[in-house]
Amino acid sequence: MLFYTELQHVHTLFGSQGAGTDDQVLIEILASRTAEEIKEIIKVYKKEFGGKLEKDISSDTGGSYSRLLVILLQGSREEGVEEDKIENDAQDLYAAGEGKFGTDEEKFITILGNRSSEHLQKVFDAYKKLSGSDIEDSIKGETTRNLEDLLLAVVKCTRNVPGFFAEGLHKSMRRAGTDDDSLMRIMVSRSEVDMLDIRANFKKMYGQSLYTTIQEDTAGDYQKALLYLCGGKD
């Protein structure tokens, strides 16, 4: 099933020449959606706009960031866990970042873009044993800007998709002014998918229910709509 927000944002990402890409939305979609959902997005994009999403991404983005976006769009992750690759992948990631001067971005892209989620979770554990720090710390220290944001999103979604969206909801409200676009997009797109899990993660991560946070940060009919999508007070 393709959610309404995916249709809406796929339409607007490349809709205005020279307007640039909404990287936050693009990262969120490609890092968090399943292979089947991404296939549906590609199909609808072509049907509605007569173009190829991969081509538009490639023309509107660049460098390592663009290459990882395209890999994620192709949805060709390996299946299962390859035990004989876990230690090698952890060592390769360490050697590509913390273990050298400069960063081998291609190694990060190849491993994080192609291995299964189950395999990557074991690689992240092995990486921490090897380096003494989390893979997220290495990414933050070795990459920048959109590539850093995309790699971190891939890692966070590999670990816990509902936790990724709980963090996104918290950031959308706990700042100077509410990020209404992000707040509504996440609430609508996840309301019938994993909202219960997002609520549980939100409470665990921030010590307050999502419902209460929405009450404190919004008002009026907009608040009522969000609380309805939230579905409960926890």
C-alpha positions in Angstrom: 0.0 0.0 0.0 1.2 3.5 -0.9 0.4 6.1 1.7 -1.0 9.4 0.7 1.9 11.4 2.0 4.3 9.4 -0.2 2.2 10.3 -3.2 2.1 13.9 -2.2 5.8 14.3 -1.5 7.1 12.2 -4.5 5.0 14.7 -6.6 6.6 17.8 -5.0 10.2 16.6 -4.6 11.2 17.4 -8.2 8.1 19.3 -9.3 9.6 22.8 -9.6 12.6 23.3 -11.7 15.4 24.9 -9.7 13.5 24.6 -6.4 15.9 22.0 -5.1 15.1 18.7 -3.4 13.4 18.3 0.0 16.2 16.1 1.3 14.6 15.5 4.7 11.5 13.9 3.0 13.6 11.9 0.5 15.9 10.5 3.2 12.9 9.6 5.4 11.2 7.7 2.6 14.1 5.8 1.2 15.7 4.9 4.6 12.5 3.7 6.3 10.2 2.2 3.7 10.2 -1.5 2.8 11.3 -2.7 -0.6 7.7 -3.4 -1.6 6.6 0.1 -0.6 9.5 1.7 -2.6 8.5 -0.4 -5.6 5.0 1.0 -5.4 6.3 4.5 -5.1 8.4 4.1 -8.2 5.4 2.6 -10.1 3.0 5.4 -9.1 5.6 8.1 -9.8 6.1 6.8 -13.4 2.3 6.5 -13.9 1.5 10.0 -12.6 4.5 12.0 -14.0 5.8 9.9 -16.9 9.4 9.9 -15.6 11.8 7.6 -13.7 12.3 8.5 -10.1 15.9 7.1 -10.2 16.7 9.5 -13.1 15.2 12.5 -11.3 17.1 11.7 -8.1 20.4 11.3 -10.0 19.9 14.6 -11.8 18.8 16.6 -8.6 21.4 15.2 -6.2 25.1 14.4 -6.5 28.1 12.5 -5.2 28.1 9.7 -2.6 24.7 11.0 -1.3 23.1 10.4 -4.7 24.7 7.0 -5.1 23.3 5.8 -1.7 19.9 7.2 -2.5 19.8 5.2 -5.8 21.0 2.0 -4.1 18.2 2.3 -1.5 15.7 3.1 -4.3 16.7 -0.1 -6.2 15.7 -2.1 -3.1 18.3 -4.9 -3.7 19.4 -5.6 -0.2 20.8 -9.1 0.5 18.7 -11.5 2.5 19.5 -13.1 5.8 22.7 -13.0 7.8 26.1 -14.0 6.4 28.0 -15.0 9.5 31.4 -15.1 7.7 30.9 -11.4 6.6 30.0 -9.9 9.9 33.6 -9.3 11.3 34.9 -8.4 7.8 32.2 -5.8 7.4 32.8 -4.3 10.8 36.6 -4.1 10.1 36.0 -2.6 6.7 33.8 0.1 8.2 36.4 0.9 10.8 39.2 1.0 8.3 37.0 3.2 6.0 36.4 5.8 8.8 38.0 5.9 12.2 41.0 3.7 11.1 42.3 6.0 8.4 43.0 9.6 7.5 40.0 10.7 5.4 36.9 8.6 4.7 36.2 5.8 2.2 32.6 6.8 1.6 32.1 4.0 -0.9 32.7 1.4 1.7 30.0 2.9 3.9 27.6 3.1 1.0 28.2 -0.5 -0.2 27.8 -2.1 3.3 25.0 0.0 4.6 23.1 0.1 1.3 23.2 -3.6 0.4 23.3 -5.8 3.6 20.1 -6.9 5.2 18.9 -5.3 8.4 19.4 -8.5 10.4 23.0 -8.7 9.1 23.7 -5.0 9.8 22.5 -5.2 13.4 25.2 -7.8 14.0 27.8 -5.7 12.1 27.0 -2.8 14.4 27.5 -4.9 17.5 30.8 -6.2 16.1 31.8 -2.6 15.2 31.3 -1.4 18.8 33.4 -4.3 20.1 36.1 -3.4 17.6 36.2 0.3 18.0 34.7 1.0 21.4 32.1 3.3 19.9 28.8 3.1 18.0 28.7 3.2 14.2 26.7 6.5 14.6 29.6 8.2 16.2 31.9 7.2 13.3 29.4 8.5 10.7 29.1 11.8 12.6 32.8 12.2 12.7 33.6 11.0 9.2 30.8 12.4 7.0 28.9 15.6 6.6 25.6 17.2 5.5 23.2 15.1 3.4 25.3 12.0 3.3 25.7 12.0 7.1 21.9 12.5 7.5 21.2 9.6 5.1 23.7 7.2 6.7 22.4 8.0 10.2 18.8 7.5 9.0 19.7 4.1 7.5 21.4 3.0 10.8 18.5 4.2 12.9 15.9 2.5 10.8 18.0 -0.7 10.8 18.0 -0.6 14.6 14.4 0.5 15.2 12.0 2.1 12.6 9.4 3.2 15.2 12.2 4.8 17.2 13.4 6.7 14.1 9.9 8.1 13.7 9.5 8.8 17.4 12.7 10.9 17.2 11.4 12.7 14.1 8.1 13.6 15.9 10.0 14.9 19.0 12.2 17.1 16.8 9.2 18.4 14.9 7.7 19.7 18.1 10.4 20.4 20.6 12.0 23.3 18.8 11.4 27.0 18.3 8.1 26.7 16.5 6.5 23.4 15.4 7.6 21.8 12.1 4.0 21.2 11.0 5.0 19.6 7.7 7.1 16.9 9.3 4.6 16.4 12.2 1.6 15.9 9.9 3.5 13.8 7.4 4.8 11.3 10.0 1.5 11.1 11.9 -0.5 10.5 8.7 1.9 8.0 7.1 2.4 5.9 10.2 -1.0 6.1 11.8 -2.1 2.7 10.4 1.3 1.2 10.3 3.2 1.3 13.6 1.8 4.2 15.6 1.4 2.0 18.8 5.1 1.1 18.6 6.0 4.8 17.9 4.1 5.8 20.9 5.8 3.3 23.1 9.2 4.3 21.8 8.4 8.0 22.3 7.4 7.4 25.9 10.6 5.4 26.6 12.9 7.8 24.9 11.5 11.1 26.2 9.6 10.2 29.4 6.3 11.8 28.2 3.5 10.4 26.0 3.3 11.5 22.4 -0.4 12.4 23.1 0.6 14.9 25.9 3.4 16.4 23.8 1.0 17.0 20.9 -1.5 18.7 23.4 1.3 21.0 24.6 2.6 22.0 21.2 -0.5 22.3 19.0 -4.0 23.7 19.2 -7.5 23.8 17.7 -8.8 21.5 15.0 -5.2 20.7 13.9 -4.5 19.4 17.4 -7.7 17.3 17.4 -6.7 15.7 14.1 -3.2 14.9 15.4 -4.6 13.4 18.6 -7.0 11.3 16.6 -4.1 9.9 14.5 -2.2 9.3 17.7 -5.0 7.1 18.9 -4.4 7.1 22.7 -2.9 8.7 25.8 -0.5 6.0 26.9 
